[in-house]
Protein backbone atom coordinates (compact mmCIF):
# COMPACT_ATOMS: atom_id res chain seq x y z
CA UNK A 1 0.00 0.00 0.00
CA UNK A 2 1.06 3.52 -0.71
CA UNK A 3 -0.22 6.55 1.18
CA UNK A 4 -0.38 10.25 0.39
CA UNK A 5 0.71 11.96 3.62
CA UNK A 6 -1.87 13.43 5.96
CA UNK A 7 -4.61 13.42 3.31
CA UNK A 8 -5.21 9.74 4.10
CA UNK A 9 -5.33 8.86 0.42
CA UNK A 10 -4.51 5.17 -0.06
CA UNK A 11 -3.26 3.63 -3.31
CA UNK A 12 -2.80 0.13 -4.62
CA UNK A 13 -0.13 0.15 -7.29
CA UNK A 14 -0.63 -1.82 -10.47
CA UNK A 15 2.83 -3.19 -9.62
CA UNK A 16 1.32 -4.88 -6.54
CA UNK A 17 -1.52 -6.27 -8.64
CA UNK A 18 1.03 -7.61 -11.15
CA UNK A 19 3.02 -9.25 -8.34
CA UNK A 20 -0.13 -10.77 -6.81
CA UNK A 21 -1.15 -12.28 -10.16
CA UNK A 22 2.33 -13.78 -10.64
CA UNK A 23 2.30 -15.28 -7.13
CA UNK A 24 -1.26 -16.55 -7.59
CA UNK A 25 -0.28 -18.29 -10.83
CA UNK A 26 2.70 -19.90 -9.07
CA UNK A 27 0.42 -21.19 -6.31
CA UNK A 28 2.08 -18.96 -3.69
CA UNK A 29 -0.91 -16.67 -3.05
CA UNK A 30 -4.24 -18.30 -2.26
CA UNK A 31 -7.21 -16.02 -2.93
CA UNK A 32 -10.96 -16.73 -2.89
CA UNK A 33 -11.19 -15.64 -6.55
CA UNK A 34 -8.84 -14.97 -9.44
CA UNK A 35 -6.80 -11.84 -8.56
CA UNK A 36 -8.04 -10.07 -11.68
CA UNK A 37 -11.50 -10.17 -10.12
CA UNK A 38 -10.74 -10.21 -6.41
CA UNK A 39 -8.23 -7.35 -6.17
CA UNK A 40 -10.21 -4.68 -8.06
CA UNK A 41 -13.33 -5.67 -6.11
CA UNK A 42 -11.53 -5.31 -2.78
CA UNK A 43 -9.80 -2.08 -3.85
CA UNK A 44 -13.16 -0.51 -4.71
CA UNK A 45 -14.85 -1.87 -1.57
CA UNK A 46 -12.19 -0.24 0.62
CA UNK A 47 -12.07 2.97 -1.45
CA UNK A 48 -8.44 2.49 -2.46
CA UNK A 49 -7.30 4.31 -5.57
CA UNK A 50 -5.38 2.57 -8.33
CA UNK A 51 -1.87 3.89 -9.02
CA UNK A 52 -0.61 3.41 -12.58
CA UNK A 53 3.04 2.85 -13.39
CA UNK A 54 4.30 5.65 -15.59
CA UNK A 55 7.57 6.38 -17.35
CA UNK A 56 8.65 9.11 -14.94
CA UNK A 57 8.34 6.70 -12.03
CA UNK A 58 10.32 4.01 -13.86
CA UNK A 59 13.12 6.50 -14.60
CA UNK A 60 13.65 6.77 -10.81
CA UNK A 61 15.07 3.23 -11.00
CA UNK A 62 18.33 4.56 -12.47
CA UNK A 63 18.81 6.65 -9.32
CA UNK A 64 18.29 3.84 -6.80
CA UNK A 65 21.17 2.07 -5.10
CA UNK A 66 21.14 -1.71 -5.55
CA UNK A 67 20.04 -2.64 -2.03
CA UNK A 68 17.14 -4.88 -2.97
CA UNK A 69 16.77 -7.56 -5.65
CA UNK A 70 12.97 -7.64 -5.73
CA UNK A 71 11.91 -5.80 -8.91
CA UNK A 72 8.35 -5.27 -7.63
CA UNK A 73 9.55 -3.59 -4.45
CA UNK A 74 12.00 -1.46 -6.40
CA UNK A 75 9.17 -0.22 -8.66
CA UNK A 76 7.03 0.59 -5.60
CA UNK A 77 9.96 2.59 -4.21
CA UNK A 78 10.23 4.45 -7.52
CA UNK A 79 6.53 5.25 -7.47
CA UNK A 80 6.71 6.44 -3.87
CA UNK A 81 9.66 8.69 -4.63
CA UNK A 82 8.17 10.16 -7.79
CA UNK A 83 4.69 10.72 -6.32
CA UNK A 84 5.83 11.72 -2.80
CA UNK A 85 4.03 8.76 -1.22
CA UNK A 86 4.60 6.68 1.91
CA UNK A 87 5.06 2.90 1.60
CA UNK A 88 3.44 0.59 4.16
CA UNK A 89 5.96 -2.23 4.65
CA UNK A 90 7.71 -4.38 7.23
CA UNK A 91 10.54 -5.12 4.80
CA UNK A 92 13.76 -3.82 6.37
CA UNK A 93 15.50 -3.68 2.97
CA UNK A 94 12.85 -1.30 1.61
CA UNK A 95 13.37 0.82 4.73
CA UNK A 96 17.04 1.21 3.77
CA UNK A 97 16.07 3.30 0.72
CA UNK A 98 15.55 7.06 0.87
CA UNK A 99 11.76 6.68 0.90
CA UNK A 100 9.17 7.38 3.57
CA UNK A 101 7.78 4.20 5.15
CA UNK A 102 5.28 3.30 7.82
N, C-alpha and C positions, 0 to 999 in steps of 0.2 A: 504494500500500500504506500501511496505517496500522499503527502498532505501539503496544503498551501497555508503555512503559518497560522496566525490567529483567526483567519476567516473560517476555519473548520471545513474547508473544502477537501474532499477525499477523492482520490483518483485510483483507478486500476489501470495500469499500463497494458497496452496490447502486448508488450514484451512478457508480462506475467501470464497473460492468456496463452500466448505461444508456448511458454515453458510448461504450463499446465497441460496443454494438449499433447506435447511431446511425452511428458511423464505418464499421462493417462494411456497413451498408445503403447508405452513400454511396460504397462502394468504396475507402475510405481505410484500411481495416484488414483485410489478408488473414489469414485463419485457416484451419486445416485442416478445421474444421467450423463450423456455425452457432454464434455466440457463446452462444446459449441452451443449447447442449449442451456446447460446448467449455469455457467458463469455469467452470461448476459442477463439471465433471469435474476440471479442473486444480486448482481450489480445494480440493476434497476430497483429491485425490492428494497435495497439498503441505500438508495439514492447516492450511489457512487458514480462519479463521472468517468468516462473512458478517456484515456490519454494516448493519443496517437504517437507513433515514433516518426519523427521528422529528420530531415537531413542535418539541420543545425544541431540537433541533439547528438546525432551520430558523430559529427565532426569533433565533439568533445572527447571522443575516445582517443584521439591522437595526443591529447594533453594529459591523459591519466597515466600514473605510474603503474607498472605491472605488479600489483600486489595480490591480485585475485585472478584465478583462471576461469571462473564461471562467466561465460559470455552474457548470460541473461542478467546477472547482477551488475556487470560492467555497463550494460545498456541502461539499466535502471539508475545507476549512478550518473550517467551522462544526462539522462532526462531530468534528474533532480537538480543537477548543476545548471543546466540550461534554463529550466523553468523556475528556479529558486524554490524548490520543493523540499520537504523533509521526508526521509525514508523511514518507514517502520520496519525495523529488523533486529534480530538478536545475533546476527552474523558479525563476529568480531573483526573479520577481514574487511567487510564493508565499512565498518566504523573507522578503519585506518585511513580511509580516503578523506579528502577535504570536502565532505558533504555533511549536511545536517542530518542527524538521525535521532530517532526516539525509540 
